[in-house]
Amino acid sequence: MTDNQRFTLICPCCESTLIIDAQTGALISHEEKTKPIASFEEMAKGLERQKQTRDQIFAQELGSLKDRERILDEKFREAMKRAEKDKDTPYRNPLDLD
């Protein structure tokens, strides 16, 4: 194959090199960009950042669970007040209205 029968493209996302056939549009070759090997210290810093992120997310979820219990309790009290107010009205099943 000659060079004018294929296209060479570089992916904007992953920067890999793609060679595509001009006539069919089929992918002929795919070559990923080589990633530099990080030092041990850089990898350790990355793991520490990931740990901090996990801890923050866990703390947020734990806080939301505490608030969730309080909110559900308030909703239950409000529902009980409405039930007491409407206790003289008989319950009507919405499925029976058909």
Order of alpha helices (4+ residues) and beta strands (2+ residues): beta-beta-beta-alpha
